[in-house]
């Protein structure tokens, strides 16, 4: 789903000028369709989260039958001590360490993600980044999965708050709708102080999973039942 400048303005109840400025300075990626600038739903969610703008119900609501974020993370795993001294090397190491479906080229996937980073950083602030390709990552998999990667040392990611990134979430989905639902669940979890502390302190995977399950119980609109 894509939104025009006017639609995004109404969605967030803010002046069109604010949205235009975000697009012009590269904070909010947009494409031109029939002479109108349009913004993807994923990009809007990430932009709003990075600026700590509350998500409208239309963006935060659940869509589609997808697994819980905790189950997706259980499938993708928590990866500690990912080597690298900058964004490029950390992403390369993180992707290389993933177990991907047969036939998926790790290096090609890395190049696609880096191409997205050149357009606008996926660092959403507070030391968190959610790297992905320009469109949601859709792979030939049976169920979506999420991988949480902790670099050996925080790395500069070009986030809005200029804080180095200590936690990377890689989302792999079976559909665009599923990607958006997982992303919404993750954004909800990232607002929780206890979960934030788990990430900062690189807590054991079992503790991170327990915190996610606790948060899922309070997800709006029945998301935790998915």
URRA-V790246 format. One record per residue. N is the residue number from 1. NEAR is the number of other ideal C-beta (glycine too) atoms within 8 Angstrom. D_FIRST is the distance of its C-alpha to the first C-alpha in whole Angstrom. Layout:
N_NEAR_D_FIRST, N_NEAR_D_FIRST
This chain:
1_4_0, 2_9_4, 3_11_7, 4_10_10, 5_13_13, 6_7_15, 7_8_12, 8_12_12, 9_13_16, 10_7_16, 11_11_13, 12_10_16, 13_5_19, 14_6_20, 15_6_21, 16_8_19, 17_6_22, 18_9_21, 19_15_17, 20_9_19, 21_8_21, 22_10_19, 23_14_17, 24_6_21, 25_6_22, 26_8_20, 27_9_19, 28_12_15, 29_11_14, 30_9_12, 31_8_13, 32_7_14, 33_6_13, 34_3_15, 35_3_17, 36_8_15, 37_9_13, 38_11_10, 39_15_8, 40_11_6, 41_10_6, 42_11_9, 43_12_11, 44_14_11, 45_14_12, 46_12_14, 47_12_15, 48_12_16, 49_13_18, 50_13_20, 51_7_21, 52_5_22, 53_8_20, 54_4_19, 55_11_16, 56_8_15, 57_6_15, 58_6_11, 59_12_10, 60_10_14, 61_9_14, 62_11_14, 63_6_12, 64_9_14, 65_3_17, 66_11_18, 67_8_21, 68_9_22, 69_13_22, 70_10_25, 71_8_26, 72_16_23, 73_16_25, 74_8_28, 75_10_27, 76_12_26, 77_9_29, 78_9_30, 79_12_32, 80_6_34, 81_6_36, 82_14_34, 83_8_36, 84_14_35, 85_6_36, 86_8_32, 87_11_29, 88_8_29, 89_10_32, 90_16_31, 91_15_27, 92_10_29, 93_11_32, 94_17_29, 95_12_27, 96_8_30, 97_8_31, 98_11_29, 99_2_29, 100_7_27, 101_7_27, 102_3_30, 103_5_29, 104_9_26, 105_6_27, 106_10_28, 107_6_28, 108_7_26, 109_13_23, 110_12_25, 111_8_25, 112_10_21, 113_13_20, 114_10_23, 115_10_21, 116_13_18, 117_13_21, 118_5_22, 119_8_19, 120_10_19, 121_9_21, 122_12_19, 123_13_22, 124_13_21, 125_12_24, 126_8_27, 127_11_28, 128_13_25, 129_13_22, 130_13_19, 131_11_19, 132_11_17, 133_10_16, 134_7_13, 135_6_11, 136_11_12, 137_11_15, 138_10_15, 139_10_19, 140_5_22, 141_9_22, 142_3_23, 143_8_22, 144_15_20, 145_10_22, 146_15_22, 147_14_25, 148_13_26, 149_13_28, 150_13_31, 151_14_32, 152_7_36, 153_5_36, 154_8_33, 155_12_32, 156_7_30, 157_11_27, 158_7_26, 159_13_25, 160_10_24, 161_7_27, 162_4_29, 163_10_30, 164_8_31, 165_16_28, 166_11_30, 167_11_28, 168_15_25, 169_12_22, 170_15_21, 171_15_18, 172_12_18, 173_14_16, 174_9_16, 175_8_13, 176_9_9, 177_9_9, 178_12_13, 179_15_12, 180_14_10, 181_14_13, 182_15_16, 183_13_14, 184_15_15, 185_14_18, 186_13_19, 187_12_18, 188_13_20, 189_12_23, 190_12_23, 191_5_24, 192_10_27, 193_5_31, 194_8_32, 195_13_29, 196_10_29, 197_9_33, 198_11_33, 199_13_31, 200_8_33, 201_6_36, 202_7_35, 203_9_36, 204_5_36, 205_7_34, 206_6_35, 207_9_35, 208_15_31, 209_11_31, 210_8_33, 211_14_31, 212_13_27, 213_9_29, 214_9_30, 215_12_27, 216_13_25, 217_7_28, 218_7_27, 219_12_23, 220_8_21, 221_6_20, 222_8_22, 223_13_20, 224_9_23, 225_4_24, 226_10_21
